[in-house]
Amino acid sequence: MTDAAGLRSLLTADAPLTWVMTGDSITHGLIHTRGARNYVDHLHELIRGDLGRVQDAVINTAVTGWRIPLILDDFERRVETWRPDVVSLMIGTNDCSTTWVEPVISPTAFGTDVASFAARVRALGAIPILQTPPAVNLLHAPDRARIGEFAQAIREVAERDGVVLVDQHAVFTSFSVGTGPGNEQMPWGLLDDAFHPNAAGHAAIALELARVLHVDTGESRVLTDLAARVAVARHPHWPLDG
């Protein structure tokens, strides 16, 4: 059974699930939503509210500033101790930097670590989910110009190893417009600073998670609200569509 099929089977069964969401500051979800819910909070509401899975637990173990080697080194606390059934990892925004991290790593080395993470999750009997990081404002974060390469490394791991992929980088770049040389993929309206999603950005992340994980119920007021937030953020009063 594939991971995707296994996840669908878990969601249709009665047994309560433990979901662990880990990663860096984007998943940590502080400050940049300005008091609004982050994407993990939205997923929590979709699972325990819309789906009525009230005995499920959704746990956020992400840490601001972290990279994949730190998560692997602290795997027991970040993941294993919670005895998870489903584990999501969004990572890469810090790993791709070329200025403040030591050592600077290649996309290939990054992909090796991501694959190791997924394998360790599976060894626990849990289903791994890999999320690519959102696009960034390269004019104000030039040290993260490699983020597309790191997103691609995650895609390649997911395809090769059959891991469920939620391609947030593709979502954010699809919302982007040209803003000058080197910044053509800036997702206007979805970021609070150069690389942290704002409340609308977290809504966009949650929408894509819901779609890929099949927690998008047909009559969800939550999803309707999240879609409206994203639509407002992309209104023409931003330099987006015209």
Secondary structure, DSSP 8 states (H G I E B T S, - for coil): --HHHHHHHHHHSSS--EEEEEESHHHH--STTTTS--HHHHHHHIIIIIS--TT-EEEE---TT--HHHHHHTHHHHTGGG--SEEEEE--TTTT-SSSSSS---HHHHHHHHHHHHHHHHHTT-EEEEE------TTT-GGGTTHHHHHHHHHHHHHHHT-EEE-HHHHHHHT-B--STT-TTB-TTSBSSSS-B-HHHHHHHHHHHHHHHT---TT-HHHHHHHHHHHHHTSTTSSS--
